[in-house]
Amino acid sequence: MRKKLILFWTLLIVSFIMQSCKNYYYLQHTPAVNNEDGNSVHNLKFANESLQFITFSDYRTNKVNEKYVFFKTKDVTHILKANIKKPYSEQFLFMYTNMSIYNNMLGFYYEGISLDEVMKDYNKKPDIDLGNGIVYSYNSGKFNVVDIYRKSEHGVVRFININNPDEKDPQNKKFHLEIKNLFFDLNKNLWDKNASDFQ
C-alpha cells in the first residue's frame, strides 16, 4: 500500500512539473520553401495528416525573440481552456512575425471533434463561416485573439492568432488586416467560402 502511495505522489509531482514547465514556443518544422512570390510555403504536419500553409517571409519559427513574442505560457493556457472543453491532441505550430504590429500564431490539432462541437462549446455563432472552417474574434485579458478552425479528416485544426496589446492599433485594424491577408488571401485555397470581408 505504501509503495502505491509513493508511486501515486511521484506521478502527481512529475505531472505538475511537466505542466509548470510547459511552453508553446519550440516545435520542429519541416523547412519552408519559397514560392515564386518570395513567400514561405510550410508543410504543417499533425496526426497522420498534413496541410500546406503559406506565410509572408517575415514569419519566424523555432526560435524566440522576446521583442516580438507577446504572450506568456499562462496566457495561451488560459486561451486554450476558455472555450473548448476537450483538450488538444497536439500542437503543430508556433510562429511570429519579426514586426511588433503583427501576429503571434499557434496551431493545435483536436482529434475526434467536429466544427459543430466547437460552435457548441463557444455557445455563439461564429464571426465568419468558411464552409469547412469557422472564425471567432474575441478579447482574452489584454489580448485580442482570432481563432480560426478548419475541418480535417479526423478532427479540427485550430490556429490561434494573438495581437501585441502594447501596439497602438485602435480596434485591432492592423492586426486583423494581417489575419485577413495571411489566411484569406495567401491561403484562400484552404477554405470552401470566401472571407474577404473579415475586419
C-alpha positions in Angstrom: 0.0 0.0 0.0 2.8 2.4 0.9 4.6 1.7 -2.4 1.4 2.5 -4.3 1.0 5.8 -2.3 4.6 6.8 -3.1 4.2 6.0 -6.7 0.9 8.0 -6.8 2.6 11.1 -5.3 5.6 10.7 -7.5 3.5 10.7 -10.7 1.5 13.6 -9.4 4.6 15.7 -8.8 6.1 14.8 -12.2 2.8 15.7 -13.9 2.8 19.1 -12.1 6.4 19.8 -13.0 5.7 18.9 -16.7 2.7 21.2 -16.7 4.6 24.0 -15.0 7.5 23.8 -17.5 5.2 23.6 -20.5 5.8 26.2 -23.2 4.4 26.7 -26.6 7.5 28.2 -28.3 9.6 25.5 -29.9 8.5 22.9 -32.4 10.2 21.0 -35.2 9.0 22.3 -38.5 9.8 20.9 -41.9 12.0 23.7 -43.5 9.9 26.0 -45.6 10.5 26.6 -49.3 10.0 29.9 -51.1 7.4 30.2 -53.8 7.6 32.5 -56.9 6.3 35.4 -54.9 9.0 35.1 -52.2 6.6 33.8 -49.6 7.3 30.8 -47.4 5.4 27.5 -48.0 5.2 25.3 -45.0 4.1 21.7 -44.8 2.4 21.5 -41.5 2.1 18.0 -40.0 -0.4 16.8 -37.4 -1.5 13.3 -36.6 -1.3 11.4 -39.9 -2.3 14.5 -41.9 -0.5 17.5 -43.4 -1.6 20.9 -44.6 0.2 23.3 -46.9 0.3 26.7 -45.4 1.8 29.9 -46.9 3.2 32.8 -44.8 4.9 36.0 -45.6 8.7 35.9 -45.5 8.9 37.7 -42.1 7.3 34.8 -40.1 9.8 33.0 -37.9 9.8 29.5 -36.4 11.9 27.5 -33.9 13.4 30.5 -32.1 12.2 33.2 -29.8 12.9 36.9 -29.9 11.2 38.3 -26.8 10.7 41.6 -28.5 8.2 40.0 -30.9 6.6 37.3 -28.7 3.8 38.9 -26.8 2.4 36.1 -24.7 3.5 34.1 -21.7 2.7 30.4 -21.3 -0.1 31.1 -18.9 -1.8 33.4 -21.5 -2.0 30.6 -24.0 -3.1 28.0 -21.4 -6.0 30.4 -20.5 -7.0 30.8 -24.1 -6.9 27.0 -24.7 -9.1 26.3 -21.7 -11.6 29.3 -22.1 -13.8 27.9 -24.9 -13.1 24.4 -26.0 -13.9 21.7 -23.4 -11.8 18.9 -24.9 -8.0 19.3 -24.6 -6.0 19.5 -27.8 -4.3 16.3 -29.1 -1.1 18.0 -30.2 0.5 21.3 -31.0 1.9 21.6 -34.5 2.7 25.2 -35.0 4.4 28.3 -33.4 5.2 31.3 -35.5 5.6 35.0 -35.1 6.4 38.0 -37.3 9.5 40.0 -36.7 7.4 43.2 -36.6 5.7 44.3 -33.4 2.5 45.3 -35.0 1.6 41.9 -36.2 0.9 38.4 -35.1 1.9 35.5 -32.7 0.4 32.3 -34.1 0.0 28.8 -32.7 -1.6 25.7 -34.2 -3.3 22.9 -32.4 -5.0 19.7 -33.5 -8.1 18.3 -31.8 -8.7 14.7 -32.8 -12.2 13.4 -32.9 -14.2 16.6 -32.7 -16.2 18.5 -35.3 -16.9 22.1 -36.1 -20.4 21.7 -34.7 -18.9 20.7 -31.4 -16.6 23.7 -31.5 -19.6 26.0 -32.1 -21.5 24.3 -29.3 -18.6 24.9 -26.8 -18.3 28.6 -27.8 -22.1 28.9 -27.4 -22.3 31.6 -30.0 -22.5 32.0 -33.8 -19.0 32.3 -35.5 -17.9 35.7 -36.8 -17.3 34.0 -40.2 -18.5 30.7 -41.7 -15.9 29.4 -44.1 -17.8 26.2 -45.0 -15.1 23.9 -43.9 -14.0 26.3 -41.2 -15.1 29.0 -38.7 -13.6 32.1 -37.2 -14.1 33.7 -33.8 -12.6 37.0 -32.7 -12.7 38.0 -29.0 -10.7 39.5 -26.2 -8.8 37.4 -23.7 -7.4 39.6 -20.9 -5.3 42.2 -22.6 -5.1 40.3 -25.9 -7.3 40.3 -29.0 -7.5 36.7 -30.2 -8.6 35.4 -33.6 -9.4 31.7 -33.5 -9.6 30.0 -36.9 -10.7 26.4 -37.1 -10.5 24.1 -40.1 -12.1 20.7 -40.5 -9.6 17.9 -41.0 -10.0 14.2 -41.8 -10.3 13.1 -38.2 -10.9 16.3 -36.2 -10.2 20.0 -36.5 -7.1 22.2 -36.5 -7.1 25.5 -34.6 -5.0 28.5 -35.5 -4.7 30.9 -32.5 -3.6 34.4 -33.5 -2.6 36.8 -30.8 -2.0 40.5 -31.1 0.5 42.8 -29.4 -1.5 44.5 -26.7 1.1 47.3 -26.4 0.9 48.3 -30.0 -1.2 51.4 -30.9 -3.8 49.7 -33.1 -7.3 51.1 -32.5 -10.0 48.4 -33.0 -7.1 46.0 -33.9 -7.3 47.1 -37.5 -3.7 46.4 -38.4 -3.8 43.0 -36.6 -7.0 42.0 -38.3 -5.7 43.1 -41.7 -2.7 40.8 -41.2 -5.0 37.9 -40.4 -7.1 38.7 -43.5 -4.0 38.9 -45.8 -2.5 35.7 -44.3 -5.5 33.4 -44.0 -7.9 34.7 -46.6 -5.6 35.9 -49.3 -2.4 33.9 -49.2 -4.2 30.8 -48.0 -7.6 31.3 -49.6 -7.4 27.8 -51.2 -7.9 26.3 -47.7 -11.5 27.4 -47.5 -14.8 26.5 -49.1 -16.1 30.0 -48.7 -14.6 33.4 -49.2 -13.8 35.5 -46.2 -12.5 38.7 -47.8 -14.9 40.8 -45.7 -13.1 39.9 -42.4 -12.4 43.0 -40.5 
